[in-house]
């Protein structure tokens, strides 16, 4: 198994890196989808409306289907798409990432595949 981690320093892996790697191993293509859905719904937007707003901001190829795939974590998101998503959803990019609480709640499941490195 390859651990796709960029935050390794002095043999210490950050919780963020572990969580990202765990999500990657599960086949998840982004970790912000659930928060995108949450913020979209809190603004009362449909997926179609969000796609239209994203198109206006420069993501001209974004469709309702693309928004759905982002929310279902079956589509990757580039850095510039993340910035535009945050702008349209009126949140910071940091707010789109999972919380440390979520990481802490899943830490045992996250650690399980990593025990093979011990």
Secondary structure, 3 states (H helix, E strand, C coil): CCCCCCCEECCEECHHHHHHHHHHHCCCCCCCHHHHHHHHHHCCCCHHHHHHHHHHCCCCCCCHHHHHHHHCCCCCCCHHHHHHHHHHHCCCCHHHCCCHHHHHHCHHHHHHHHHHHC
